[in-house]
Amino acid sequence: MKSRLGRGLDSLLKSYDEETVDEKPKQREERITNLSLRQGDVSKIDINKIYANPNQPRKKFDKESLKELADSIKIHGLIQPIIVNETDRGYMIIAGERRFKACQLCGLKEVDAIVKKYSSKQIAEISIIENLQREDLNPVELAKGIKQLMEEFGLTQEKVAERIGISRPAVTNALRILSLYPEVLELVENGKVSFGHAKILASITDYSSQVLLAKKVAQDKLTVRDLEKEVEALSGGKKKKKVSKLPSDELREFVSNLQRKLGTKVSLIGNDKKGRIYIDYYSQDDLDRIYDLILKR
């Protein structure tokens, strides 16, 4: 996951290098001229001129992990430069705050950095994406980060998948667990209930049943298969009836076109004669956006 997310961030940074949001042609030409000599170049910057982004979503850093990284930097140097944004105050960190803190810890006077010039909106988006690269990121943090990207920057699930370098189904599955009740989400966040368990629990709408099964998973160390059996027993061992007839290619194409048009997940249950079409939304703004698209003449 981490390497794929890394490519997602690299792609995002590259796209911002190529074009700045809401930038006029003349401004863009001047920016390219001014930055052409240093875009992608590594510079050594006085460590005292570098400061952390106050709006960085990640606030806590493991001390032991930082010390290990600092020891590695002492021996091998900073292998991957940090990325900073030039400001009137100095250089604000866009990506690599953990590496910067490790450099401080081992007493470096200068830090290898790549200097960029991004808008505040771009920095905010990059900061969230970088936060999603953490190795210790739990499923709830990942889901909340994805939701934040969608709500604050108006991104569809497809766009978020492109940004962070994971598949569209992975984004959908990550968001599903946010429907869990708070007590269950806390168990997932604390690592007592796995992501695989969480996806199954999200299908249970009854509060008491969901919480009870989540606690059973945590206490009895149930496997995902064990949980599936528990859920089946809870429903009386009844399985969903299969639709006797599959939808036609035309109906499938219709659902596919509707999904592209609305920019969100669209699900079909049934066939050409009878069934249901479900349209997913993840916030009030998302619902308003879909509403406008459907009623647009």
Secondary structure as UniProt FT lines:
FT   HELIX           2..18
FT   TURN            21..22
FT   HELIX           25..35
FT   TURN            36..40
FT   STRAND          42..46
FT   HELIX           47..49
FT   STRAND          50..51
FT   TURN            54..55
FT   HELIX           63..76
FT   STRAND          82..86
FT   STRAND          91..95
FT   HELIX           97..105
FT   TURN            106..107
FT   STRAND          110..116
FT   HELIX           120..131
FT   TURN            132..133
FT   TURN            135..136
FT   HELIX           139..153
FT   HELIX           157..164
FT   HELIX           168..176
FT   HELIX           177..179
FT   HELIX           182..189
FT   TURN            190..191
FT   HELIX           195..201
FT   TURN            202..203
FT   HELIX           207..220
FT   HELIX           224..234
FT   TURN            235..237
FT   HELIX           249..262
FT   STRAND          266..270
FT   STRAND          275..279
FT   HELIX           284..295
//
